Amino acid sequence: MINEAICQKIVSSFLGANKEKNVLEVGPGKGALTKYLLQEKNINFKAVEADWDMMNYLLNNYDIEGEQIIREDFLKLPLDRVFDKESFSVVGNFPYNISSQILFRIDKYRDIVPLMVGMFQREVAERIVSKEGSKTYGVLSVLIQAHYDAKLLFHVSPGSFFPAPKVTSSVIILQRKDDFELPVDRKLFKAIVKASFNQRRKMIRNSIKPLVKQDDLFDHEYMTRRPEQMSLVDYIELTRILENQEQ
């Protein structure tokens, strides 16, 4: 990232929404965002970086303490250890090849991560924030929006990077919902959503057939829809119906 105005805009968007003292940056690299975050004296800042070279670069070029950098793979890091089980917000220009996995990792620890601002490849960002009826609406949209309000903040052109990538990037914000825990069995909810979108051209009743034990449920309105026609609320209600079906 070589566009300082974009770096400042990301940090400003994050700080404007952040209410947590503890802040974790994921994948700081050479510190494009880090240098601005370190200027904030009212936050307890840490970064997780898997690359030794990048870690040494940060230590040699910024006023940052060694204990502020966690040299681990974010996808394997127990997040409740980072700030001793205290809640924290996440910010970062995420590696695009694992960005969806980073999201699901954050979602797993949603009880202690109320906010995330991050940069993604545009296509992934649009999937995350999409609503029903959109071609980009899918598993990622529903599972993340089950617990977080998702909003696309702005796009970032390839010219903001060196070397310039072949794709446009986008910055999004996730803010945890007040009632972020689902009122239904999450395992069943997840199974329904995944099964539905695995066959997105088919009606729901064909995709989730193994989960339906009560034959008359196949005539329910939801069963005649295709997955992209189902809102988050619809998927929650369908999960409730299957939870309560006769065994």
C-alpha positions in Angstrom: 0.0 0.0 0.0 1.6 3.2 -1.2 -1.4 5.6 -1.0 -1.0 7.4 2.3 -4.4 9.0 2.0 -6.1 5.6 1.8 -4.1 4.4 4.8 -5.2 7.4 6.8 -8.8 6.9 5.6 -8.8 3.3 6.8 -7.4 4.2 10.2 -9.8 7.1 10.5 -12.8 4.9 9.6 -11.7 2.4 12.2 -11.0 4.9 15.0 -14.3 6.6 14.3 -16.2 3.5 15.0 -14.0 1.9 17.7 -15.0 1.9 21.3 -12.5 -0.6 22.6 -9.2 0.2 24.3 -7.6 -3.0 23.0 -6.8 -3.0 19.3 -5.3 -5.8 17.2 -3.9 -5.2 13.7 -3.7 -8.4 11.5 -0.9 -8.6 9.0 0.8 -5.2 9.5 3.5 -5.9 6.9 5.7 -2.8 6.6 3.4 -0.7 8.8 1.2 1.1 6.3 -1.5 1.3 8.9 0.6 0.6 12.0 2.4 4.0 11.9 -0.9 5.8 12.2 -2.3 3.5 14.9 0.8 3.9 17.0 0.1 7.6 17.1 -3.1 6.9 19.1 -2.1 7.1 22.8 -5.6 6.0 24.0 -5.4 2.5 22.7 -3.6 -0.6 23.8 -2.1 -1.7 20.4 -0.9 -5.1 19.3 -0.2 -6.6 15.9 0.0 -10.2 14.8 2.5 -10.9 12.1 3.6 -14.4 10.9 6.7 -13.2 8.8 10.0 -12.7 10.7 11.3 -10.2 8.2 8.2 -8.0 8.5 8.4 -8.2 12.3 12.0 -7.1 12.3 11.2 -4.3 9.9 8.5 -3.0 12.2 10.8 -3.2 15.2 13.6 -1.4 13.4 11.5 1.4 11.8 8.8 2.2 14.3 8.5 3.1 18.0 7.0 -0.3 18.9 7.9 -2.7 21.6 8.6 -6.4 21.0 5.7 -7.6 23.1 3.3 -5.6 21.0 4.0 -7.9 18.0 2.7 -11.4 18.2 4.7 -13.6 15.7 2.0 -16.2 15.0 -0.4 -17.4 12.3 -3.6 -15.5 13.0 -5.6 -18.5 11.9 -4.1 -20.6 14.6 -3.8 -17.9 17.3 -6.2 -18.4 20.3 -7.7 -14.9 20.2 -8.8 -14.9 23.8 -5.1 -15.0 24.8 -4.2 -11.8 23.0 -5.6 -9.4 25.6 -6.2 -11.9 28.5 -9.8 -12.6 27.5 -10.6 -8.9 27.3 -12.6 -7.7 24.2 -10.7 -5.9 21.3 -11.3 -4.5 17.9 -9.6 -5.8 14.7 -8.2 -3.8 11.8 -6.0 -4.7 8.8 -5.2 -5.0 5.2 -5.8 -8.7 5.1 -3.9 -11.2 2.9 -6.5 -11.9 0.1 -5.7 -15.6 -0.1 -7.0 -16.2 3.5 -9.3 -13.2 4.0 -12.5 -15.4 4.3 -10.7 -17.6 6.8 -9.8 -14.5 8.8 -13.4 -13.5 8.9 -14.6 -16.8 10.1 -11.9 -16.8 12.8 -13.1 -13.4 14.0 -16.7 -14.7 13.9 -15.7 -17.6 16.1 -14.5 -15.2 18.7 -17.4 -12.8 18.2 -18.0 -12.6 22.0 -14.8 -10.6 22.4 -14.5 -9.0 18.9 -17.2 -6.3 18.5 -15.7 -4.4 15.6 -13.6 -5.2 12.5 -12.5 -2.8 9.7 -10.5 -4.4 6.9 -9.5 -4.4 3.3 -10.5 -7.3 1.0 -10.6 -8.1 -2.6 -13.6 -6.3 -4.0 -15.5 -9.5 -5.0 -15.1 -10.9 -1.5 -16.1 -7.6 0.2 -19.3 -7.5 -2.0 -20.1 -11.1 -1.0 -19.8 -10.3 2.7 -22.1 -7.3 2.6 -24.6 -8.6 0.0 -28.3 -9.0 0.8 -30.8 -11.5 -0.6 -31.7 -11.2 -4.2 -28.1 -10.4 -5.2 -25.9 -12.7 -7.3 -23.1 -12.2 -4.8 -25.3 -13.2 -1.8 -24.1 -16.5 -0.4 -22.8 -18.5 2.5 -20.3 -15.8 3.6 -23.0 -13.2 3.5 -25.5 -15.1 5.7 -23.0 -16.5 8.2 -21.2 -13.2 8.9 -24.4 -11.1 8.9 -25.9 -13.5 11.4 -23.7 -11.8 14.1 -22.4 -8.6 12.5 -23.9 -5.6 10.6 -21.7 -5.4 7.5 -21.2 -2.3 5.4 -18.9 -1.5 2.4 -17.1 1.8 3.2 -15.1 2.5 0.0 -13.2 1.0 -2.9 -9.4 1.1 -3.4 -8.0 1.2 -6.9 -5.0 -1.0 -8.0 -2.9 2.2 -8.3 -2.8 2.6 -4.5 -0.5 -0.4 -4.4 3.0 -1.2 -5.7 3.2 -3.4 -7.5 -0.4 -2.7 -8.7 -2.6 -5.8 -8.4 -5.0 -6.9 -11.1 -8.0 -6.5 -8.9 -9.8 -3.6 -7.1 -9.9 -3.7 -3.3 -12.6 -2.6 -0.9 -12.7 -1.7 2.8 -15.6 -2.9 4.9 -16.7 -2.6 8.5 -18.3 -5.2 10.6 -20.1 -4.1 13.8 -21.4 -6.8 16.1 -25.1 -6.8 16.6 -26.6 -6.1 20.1 -28.4 -9.5 19.9 -25.5 -11.2 18.2 -26.2 -14.8 19.3 -28.7 -16.6 17.2 -32.0 -17.6 18.8 -31.7 -21.1 17.1 -29.2 -23.9 17.0 -26.2 -22.5 15.3 -24.9 -25.8 14.1 -28.2 -26.6 12.3 -28.4 -23.0 11.0 -24.9 -23.3 9.5 -25.7 -26.7 8.0 -28.9 -25.4 6.3 -27.2 -22.3 4.9 -24.2 -24.3 3.5 -26.4 -27.1 2.0 -28.7 -24.5 0.4 -25.9 -22.6 -1.4 -24.1 -25.7 -2.4 -26.9 -26.1 -4.9 -27.9 -22.6 -5.4 -29.8 -23.3 -8.6 -32.2 -25.7 -6.9 -35.1 -25.1 -4.5 -34.3 -25.3 -0.8 -36.3 -28.5 -0.4 -33.9 -30.4 -2.7 -30.8 -29.0 -1.1 -31.7 -29.7 2.6 -33.6 -32.9 2.1 -31.4 -35.0 4.5 -32.2 -32.5 7.3 -36.0 -32.8 6.9 -37.7 -35.5 8.9 -41.3 -34.4 8.5 -42.7 -34.9 5.0 -45.3 -32.1 5.2 -42.6 -29.6 5.7 -41.6 -30.0 2.1 -44.7 -28.0 1.1 -43.7 -25.0 3.3 -43.2 -21.7 1.4 -39.5 -21.6 2.2 -38.9 -24.9 0.6 -40.0 -23.6 -2.8 -37.5 -20.8 -2.8 -33.9 -20.7 -4.1 -31.2 -19.9 -1.6 -30.6 -16.3 -2.8 -34.2 -15.5 -2.2 -34.0 -16.3 1.5 -33.1 -13.5 3.9 -31.1 -13.9 7.1 -34.4 -13.8 9.0 -35.9 -16.5 6.7 -32.9 -18.8 7.3 -33.3 -18.3 11.1 -37.0 -19.1 10.9 -36.4 -22.2 8.7 -33.9 -23.4 11.3 -36.5 -22.9 14.0 -39.0 -24.9 12.0 -36.6 -27.8 11.5 -35.6 -27.7 15.2 -39.2 -28.2 16.1 -40.1 -30.8 13.6 -41.4 -34.2 14.8 -38.7 -36.8 15.1 
